[in-house]
Amino acid sequence: MVGSGRPLFVLFGSSIVQFSFSNEGWGATLADIYARKADILLRGYCGWNSRRALQVIDKIFPKDAAVQPSLVIVYFGGNDSMGPHPSGLGPHVPLPEYIENMNRIAKHLKSLSEKTRIIFLSCPPINEEMVCQLESPFIGKIERTNELCRKYSEACIQLCNDMDLKVIDLWTAMQKRDDWATVCFTCCTDTNSVSVMAFTFPLKEAR
């Protein structure tokens, strides 16, 4: 049996987290960087929003666990920021509720241990033209704009600043690339350098 003496890093979020180990993604790169120093646990769920995350936070991060994570990286917001679907279904979460959900997630994680460090990822930008190509008569119009992404990103950043938590501004970091609109953060290896570079400083501070 493998011993439990190494620090535990948990990646918790939606598709950006679930697919972070695919195609040499940022999760796989972090696992490689910390291969001799920490164990990285993936808890990523494509399609989830902050509301769903809050429903299972106690099961994924029980307060009575024998070993608490040394670091938790959290991402929710991309699905929340989608506009409401006419059917009433879909992952949309109104901005005020999103802020409250993320606040409760942060408070739960902070209560796990004094040694648990937390880094939030803000909502990244999206290419609206590419989103339109995903529309079909079966799912109808998808209301997903870069402006909505900006609002949810800024809300996440403000919350983290208010709670003295580390946060990575993906919305700004991604758009510093000239070709940001032609690549997908979730699964494209071209964006890996952006995400890993963005992680470097917060990870050093979180140690």
N, C-alpha and C positions, 0 to 999 in steps of 0.2 A: 504493500500500500504506500502511496506517495504521501510524504509528510506535508504538513500544513504551515510550514515555517515561512513561506514566501508571501509577500504582499499580494492582495487580490485586487485587481482592477475590473470593474463591471461596466460594460457599455450597455446603456438602457435607452431604447428609443424606437422609432418606427423604421421605415425602409432604409434610411441613410445608415442606420446601425445594422439592420439585418444583413444588408448587402456589403457591409464594410470589409468582410473577409473575402469577397469575390473579386476577381480581376485585379489582384494586387492592390486592393483598396486600403483605406487609411487604417482600418482595424487590423488587417494583416500586417501592415507596416509597423504599427505599434507593437504587435505581438513579436515581431522580429527584433525590434529595437530593445525590448525588455525581456527577450527570451531567457536570459540568465538571471533576471532580477525580479520578475513578477509573473503571476498567472493572470491571464486575461479571459474573462467570462463574458460571453455574448448573450444579451437578452434583447434582441431586436425583433420587432413585429410589424411587418409591412401593412400599411393601411390604418394603423392605430393613431389615435389622437390623445390629447392630454386627459380627456374624460375617461377613456378606457384605461389609461395608465394608472389613474388614481384608484380605479376599482380593484387593481391587483397589486398595488404598491406594497401592501402588508405581506403578501405571499412571496413576492420576489425579494423583498428586503425585510424579513422578520426582525423585530427589535431584540428578540431573545436568541438570535443565532449565536452559536459558539464562537464563530469568527466573522467579524464585520469587515467590509471592504475598506481598503486603504484609499481607494479612489473610485468615484462614480462619475462617468461622463454621460450626460443626459441630453437627449434631443427629442423634442416634440414641437410641432408648429406648422410644418408643411401641410399636413392634412387638415389641421384646425383652420388654417387660413383660406381653405377653399370656400368659395361662396356657397350659401345654402342651396340645396337642390330643390326644385319645385315639388318633388314628391315628399319632402320632409325627411328623406333618408340621406345618407352620406355622412362623411366625417366632419363636416363643418362644426366648429365650436365658436360661439360669439367671443369677441375679444375680451370683454370683462370676465367671462367665465374662464377663458384660457389663462388669463393672468392669475385668477384665484386658484385654478387647478395647479399651475406651476408653482405658486406660492406654497400650497399644501404639500406638493411633491418635495420641494426644497426643504421644508420644515421637517418632514419625515426623515429624509436622508441625513440632515444635520443632527437629528436625535439619535442616530445609530451609534455613534462613537465620537469622542472628541478628536480622534485621529483620522476620521474619515474626511477626505478632501473631495470637493465637488466641482465639476466644470460643466457648465451648460453650453450648448450650441444653439445659436439663434437660427431663425428660418433663413435658408439660402434664397437667392434670386431664382426666377424661372423665366424661360423663354416662352412668351405668350403665343408666338406663332406655332411652336412645337406642340403646345397644349391644345391648340385648335385642331391640330391634325389627329388628336386622340378622340375627338368627338365622334359619336355615332348615333343613329336613330334609336338605338337600344338604351343608351344612357343619357341622351340629350346633351344640352349645352353644358360645358364645364366652365364655371366661373372661377378662374384662377388667374390673378394678375400679379405683376411684380410690385404694384403699389400695395396690395394686400399683404404680400410677403414682407414688404418693408415695415408696415405697421406692426405686424406680429413680431418681427425681428427686434424692432425698437422697444416693444413692450417687454420682451424677454430680457433685453440688455438692461433696461431701467429697473426691472424687478431684481436682477442679480446685483446691480449697483446698490440698490436699497438694502439688500440682505447681505452685502459684503461677500458675494460669491464670484468666483472666476467665470467669465463668459467669453466665448469666441464669436465675434461678429462675422458670421459666414456671409451675410448679405453684402457687406462691404468688401470682405476679403476676396470673394469670388469675382466680383465685378472689376477688380484691379487687373484681371487678365483681359487681353484684347479679344480673345476668342471665347469668353465665358458663355455667350449665348448659344454656342454650338456644341457645348459639352454638357454632360449630365453628371452632377455631383454624386449621385447615388452609386453609379456603377462604372464610371469611366476612369481609366487609369491616368488620363491626362490631368485630372483634377487632384490626383493624389498628392502631388508636390505642394499644392496650395493648402490642403487640409493639414498635412503633417507639419508644414512650416508654421501654420497658425497654432498648432498644438504645442509647439516646442517651448515657448516662454511660459504659458500657463502650467504646463506639466512640471517645469523646473520649480516654479513657485509653489506648486501643490505638494511637493515632496516634504 
